Amino acid sequence: MAHFEARTSTAPGRIVVTLSGECDLATREELTTVLSAAVRGAPVVVVDVGGLRFLDSTGLHSLVTAHQIARAAGRRLYAVNASGPVAAVLDITGVGTLLRPPADDPRLAG
């Protein structure tokens, strides 16, 4: 099984979820649980994907679902620090644009 880790930390008014390793079907439940808790716990969730080496459609689905839940509750979820194959997947699917933080908030920059 490939390595995957999701760590959370708090900052004023937000929760940062730092992902590393490979995010695929085997890690879907863990990712969904972590993101759901984060969305319930803060008005802004920043998902740092810089440590991911792989992201498949199940990981994308978890990110989009968490984003939709956050929006419905008047909250926000952003993804930052994407690079390499993960950035390519986010860009090709449009999820990178959907989860891009606002440019005018340097606290959310990746």
N, C-alpha and C positions, 0 to 999 in steps of 0.2 A: 504494500500500500504506500502511496506517495505521501510525503509529509505535507501537512497543512496546519496552520496555526492562526487563530483569531484572538487578538488581545484588545482589551478595551482600556481606555484611560479617560479621565475627565479633565475638562478645562472649563473656564467660566462660560456658561451658557451652551455648552456642547459636549458631546462624547466623541472621542476619536476611536475608531475601530481600525486596527492595524492588521492587515492580512499578509501572510507569507506562505510560500510553498506552492502547492498545486491545488486549485479549486475545481472540483469536478463532482460527478454524481455521488461519489463516496463521502463528500464533505457537505453536501447540500443541507442536511438537517442541522449540522453544527452552525453553518453560516446563517441559515434562516433564524435559528434561535438567538444568535448573537445580535444580528441586525434588528430583530423584533424587539429585543430588550433595550437596545440602544435608542430606537425610535420612541419607545415608551418613556425613556429616561431623560430625554433632553430635547429642546426645541430644534437643535441643529445636530446632525450626525455627519461626521467627516470620515469617510472610508478611505484609508491610505492603502492603495493597492500596489505600491512600489515594491513590495517584497514578493509579489506573486510572480511565478515563472510560467503559470498556465492558468487559463480561465476558460471554461467551456460554457455551453448554453444553460446548464443548470445553475452555474454561478451567476450568469447574466440575469436569469429569471429571478433569483433571490434578490439581486440588487434592484431590479426594476420593481418587484413586488414591495420591497421595503420602501422604495421611493414613493410608490403609490399610496401606501399606508401612511407615510409621513405627510404627504400632501393633503390627504383627506382629513388629517388631524390638525392642519395648519402648521405643520413642521416641515423641515427640509433635510434632505440627505444628499450629500455630494461625494464624488469620488475624486481623489487626487493622486498625483505621482505615478500615473500609469506610464509604462515604458515597454519597449520591445513588443513581443507577441501579444501581451495583454492590452497594450495601447492599440494595437492593430485591430483586435477583436472589438474593443469598445468603439473605435472609430468606424469600422465597417458596418456595425450594427446600429449606429446612431446613439448607443447608450452613453458613449463618452460625452456627446453634446447634451443629452438629457441630464446627466449628473454633473456637469461642469459647474464649479462654484462661480459666483459672480466675481468679475474682475476687480470690482471696487472694494472688496473686502480682503485685505492682505492676510488676515488671520486664517483664511481658508485656502490660500494659495498653496499649490503643490510643489 
